[in-house]
Structures are given as C-alpha cells and as structure tokens.
Amino acid sequence: MNVADNLDKIRGGIDEACKRSNRNPEDIKIIAVTKYVSTQRAGDAIEAGICHLGENRAEGLTEKWETLGSKPVWHFIGSLQSRKVKNIVDKVSYIHSLDRLSLAKEIDKRAERVIPCFVQVNVSGEESKHGMDPGEVKGFIRQLAQLPNIKVAGLMTMAPNTDDEEILRCCFRSLKSLQQEIISLNLEHAPCTELSMGMSNDYTIAIEEGATMVRIGTALVGNETEVQENEPEIKN
Ligand SMILES: *Cc1c(COP(=O)(O)O)cnc(C)c1O
C-alpha cells in the first residue's frame, strides 16, 4: 500500500475522531514514525505530504537526516542515552522522551537554542515502559526551570499494548489530566500545551482524549518486510 493511500485513511480516521470529540483536525499533527523503514520510504512520506518524521534511535535519525536534510521537522521519540544527545540535538525540533534530570542537563548543555521537549510519562506503570512515574512529573518539571535551553512543550506516553479500549482511554485521559495540572502551575518554561500520544493501533482513541501529536509508523509507512511482500496491515 502506498503512503499516500495510507495517509488518506489515517486522515479519515482523524477527521472522524475529531467529529466525535468536537475537535479541529488542524490541531493534530501526524508524525510519521520511520524507524522500521528505509530513507527512501521516509522520502515517500514527505512526498505524500507528511511534514513531521519521528525516529527512535540516534543512528537512524542521523542516517535519514543526512539524505532528507532539515526540510522535514524531526522528532526524536525513543529512549535517549545522554552520550548520544550531541549527535541529534542540532537536528531535531522536538525530543519526546525526556525522562530524567541527567538527560535534561545534557540536552541543555549541548543545545544552542531552546529545545521543546516532552516529558515521557509511564502512565500505565508497566515495567517494560520507559518514562517517569506520574507522581514525579511535577517536581521534575519544576527542577527544569534552572535549564535555560529546555522548554516543556508537553507530555508524551505510550499506552499499553492492548486492544482493550477502556484501558487505552483511561491511560490517555490520565495523561491529559496531568497536563492540566501542569498548565495550572503557570510555569514560564513549561507551557505544556501538547500531548504526544497515539500510535497505529490507538490514535483515534488518543485524539478523542486530547492528543495533539500522534506518532504513526506501521499504519502509515508500514515496516520494511511488509512493504516488500504485501500490504501493511491497517490497524485502527
Ligand atoms: C515505534 C513507535 C511508534 C509507532 O508505532 P506504530 O505502532 O508502528 O505506529 C510510536 N511511538 C514510539 C515511541 C515508537 O517507538
């Protein structure tokens, strides 16, 4: 399936989710997660009208960046080792995986401009998931005030891997309510207007619950083996 057709379907799904929740589709950005696919396939996504690309490894981002350059808006979405910050910080517009003070300090030190970051929250409490405990987020964000190159653009989460709609909804709703608490702190360095949540399986639910950025890989660009052999499965 080509990226343009996938994108049409996803936009359709977004429109319907927006209707159900009384939202404007223009308020939702689609990040094409290209971690499974080639640079060429990422280029196809741009051709199809995608402006935002997400990568979860410093190497993958650097490799694609060397070919595709700074035309797409780059999002770093994976767990980030501090020693790799210097390789990506000048290439990305957003970092979605801020989860500890040592990483924030390294970003602050290496960046030559303010970097909008998402604090990654482990809402579901699953051990396999990265991200901070929800109870630690407010204290952490207060500490970031001392780092001039860090701005808290929003919160990010990965929902549990389940088809149970209520579990997913509950996870997204919790992130939204934590966002509201942070907004009400009125911190200059933490406007926290964005919510990065929703992937191939659950983006429509995430949008109904307030997502402003959805990170979609499989349903949009597929993954390499599926693209070569047959059509990627569309899950939504
Ligand atoms: C891989 C990945 C995605 C996209 O997952 P799909 O299910 O393929 O859409 C989104 N967010 C993060 C952090 C990821 O690592």
PDBQT file of the ligand as one rigid body, heavy atoms in Angstrom, charges set to zero:
ROOT
HETATM    1  C1  LIG A 301       7.543   2.693  17.077  1.00  0.00    +0.000 C 
HETATM    2  C2  LIG A 301       6.960   3.791  17.835  1.00  0.00    +0.000 A 
HETATM    3  C3  LIG A 301       5.756   4.390  17.434  1.00  0.00    +0.000 A 
HETATM    4  C4  LIG A 301       4.957   3.924  16.225  1.00  0.00    +0.000 C 
HETATM    5  O1  LIG A 301       4.435   2.630  16.418  1.00  0.00    +0.000 OA
HETATM    6  P1  LIG A 301       3.373   2.004  15.377  1.00  0.00    +0.000 P 
HETATM    7  O2  LIG A 301       2.592   1.067  16.213  1.00  0.00    +0.000 OA
HETATM    8  O3  LIG A 301       4.181   1.312  14.330  1.00  0.00    +0.000 OA
HETATM    9  O4  LIG A 301       2.543   3.091  14.837  1.00  0.00    +0.000 OA
HETATM   10  C5  LIG A 301       5.275   5.457  18.173  1.00  0.00    +0.000 A 
HETATM   11  N1  LIG A 301       5.940   5.921  19.258  1.00  0.00    +0.000 NA
HETATM   12  C6  LIG A 301       7.104   5.387  19.661  1.00  0.00    +0.000 A 
HETATM   13  C7  LIG A 301       7.777   5.952  20.860  1.00  0.00    +0.000 C 
HETATM   14  C8  LIG A 301       7.652   4.305  18.982  1.00  0.00    +0.000 A 
HETATM   15  O5  LIG A 301       8.810   3.780  19.405  1.00  0.00    +0.000 OA
ENDROOT
TORSDOF 0
